Amino acid sequence: MTAPVHSHQTGPTVPRGLLVGVAAMLMAVAGGVIATRLSGVPIRAADAPAAVVIALRFEDRPDGAVAVIDAHSGQTIDAITGQAGFVRGTLRGLARERKRNGIGSEPAFELIGRTDGRLTLHDPATGRKVDLESFGPVNSSVFARLLPPPAQR
């Protein structure tokens, strides 16, 4: 009687050709990404025109609130209270960039409402922009409420 032949395989194998094909595809994608990034071609869609632009300054208050001040009139138009993590995080990132460039807190930021409904917080002092809608409607709505009503634009 002959002894049965045992295979040391424990599961199905992936054909070598399939592995080579997947590796080639991944290398082609990575090469395309690298070539695009190095070419200098903008990969971001152009911003829609501005429907409204307001100049704002943000100041921390002793009670922990963030005062939102109209940069032209000097009037406080809102106070953001509570944790407000998104607002604080966004402003902290912009302030860090200003500090790196030796710019103080005096220059105003621009809150831009675009014709396509998107919102942008722009720092003209550094050129940095934050597309607020990319953080979701709940987060961007905190900034959207700072815009004047459509009848006043």
C-alpha positions as a printed Julia matrix, in Angstrom:
153×3 Matrix{Float64}:
   0.0    0.0     0.0
   1.27   3.45   -0.86
   1.34   6.24    1.63
  -0.87   9.24    0.82
   0.87  12.34   -0.5
   0.46  15.3     1.84
   0.71  18.86    0.72
   2.03  21.53    3.02
  -0.39  24.12    1.67
  -2.93  25.32    4.18
  -5.06  27.57    1.99
  -5.65  28.71   -1.54
  -2.73  30.27   -3.38
  -2.75  33.47   -5.41
  -1.53  33.02   -8.95
   1.85  34.63   -9.57
   0.54  36.51  -12.63
  -2.14  38.19  -10.54
   0.42  39.36   -7.97
   2.67  40.75  -10.71
  -0.31  42.55  -12.28
  -1.38  44.15   -8.98
   2.19  45.24   -8.23
   2.51  46.78  -11.71
  -0.79  48.62  -11.29
   0.26  50.02   -7.88
   3.58  51.19   -9.31
   1.81  52.89  -12.23
  -0.59  54.72   -9.86
   2.28  55.81   -7.58
   4.26  56.99  -10.61
   1.29  59.0   -11.86
   0.81  60.66   -8.49
   4.5   61.54   -8.23
   4.59  62.91  -11.79
   1.49  65.06  -11.16
   2.87  66.47   -7.9
   6.25  67.27   -9.45
   4.75  68.84  -12.58
   3.39  71.83  -10.67
  -0.03  71.44  -12.28
  -2.68  72.56   -9.78
  -4.7   69.6    -8.57
  -7.31  71.71   -6.82
 -10.38  73.09   -8.54
 -10.54  76.87   -8.77
 -12.59  78.62   -6.11
 -15.99  79.94   -7.09
 -16.32  83.74   -7.08
 -16.96  85.43   -3.75
 -20.56  86.37   -3.0
 -19.63  88.09    0.27
 -16.35  88.87    2.05
 -16.19  90.13    5.61
 -13.09  91.1     7.57
 -13.0   89.59   11.05
 -10.72  89.57   14.05
 -10.93  86.94   16.76
  -9.97  87.64   20.38
  -9.85  85.38   23.39
 -11.86  86.78   26.29
 -11.16  86.27   30.01
 -14.33  84.19   30.36
 -13.0   81.69   27.79
 -15.19  82.87   24.92
 -13.8   83.86   21.54
 -15.05  87.3    20.52
 -15.71  87.76   16.81
 -15.1   91.38   15.88
 -15.99  93.16   12.66
 -12.58  94.53   11.62
 -14.08  97.61    9.93
 -16.45  98.79   12.65
 -14.66  97.31   15.67
 -17.99  95.98   16.95
 -18.29  92.53   18.48
 -20.69  90.63   16.24
 -20.64  87.28   18.05
 -19.07  85.39   20.92
 -18.24  81.74   20.52
 -18.6   80.02   23.87
 -18.0   76.54   25.18
 -15.41  74.18   23.82
 -15.87  75.24   20.17
 -13.06  72.88   19.25
 -13.37  73.36   15.5
 -13.22  77.16   15.69
 -10.38  77.13   18.19
  -8.43  74.53   16.21
  -8.84  76.42   12.95
  -7.77  79.72   14.49
  -4.9   78.09   16.36
  -3.5   76.72   13.08
  -3.73  80.13   11.41
  -2.19  81.87   14.45
   0.7   79.37   14.45
   1.43  80.28   10.82
   1.36  83.97   11.67
   3.73  83.46   14.6
   6.15  81.53   12.36
   6.18  84.52   10.0
   6.5   87.13   12.76
   2.98  88.49   12.19
   0.85  89.61   15.14
  -2.87  89.17   15.73
  -3.91  92.6    14.42
  -4.44  91.87   10.69
  -7.98  90.76    9.99
  -9.01  87.44    8.53
 -11.44  87.25    5.61
 -14.5   85.04    5.8
 -15.56  84.42    2.22
 -18.98  83.12    1.25
 -18.76  81.81   -2.31
 -21.43  81.73   -5.0
 -21.46  77.92   -4.88
 -22.28  77.95   -1.14
 -18.78  77.08    0.08
 -17.0   78.99    2.83
 -13.34  79.93    3.03
 -11.45  81.46    5.93
  -8.53  83.36    4.4
  -5.58  84.95    6.15
  -4.33  87.71    3.82
  -1.29  88.2     6.08
   0.06  84.7     5.31
  -1.93  83.73    2.21
  -3.23  80.61    3.95
  -6.8   79.45    3.24
  -9.03  76.98    5.04
 -11.93  75.53    3.04
 -14.43  75.21    5.87
 -16.98  73.02    4.1
 -14.43  70.22    3.92
 -14.93  69.73    7.68
 -18.63  69.03    7.32
 -21.81  71.08    7.58
 -21.93  71.18   11.39
 -18.44  72.67   11.66
 -18.79  75.08    8.75
 -22.16  76.31   10.08
 -20.36  77.87   13.06
 -18.62  80.2    10.62
 -21.63  80.54    8.28
 -23.66  82.19   11.03
 -21.08  85.02   11.09
 -21.99  86.09    7.56
 -24.59  88.86    7.17
 -28.04  87.72    6.05
 -28.51  87.7     2.26
 -30.73  90.82    2.44
 -27.83  92.83    3.93
 -25.17  91.74    1.42
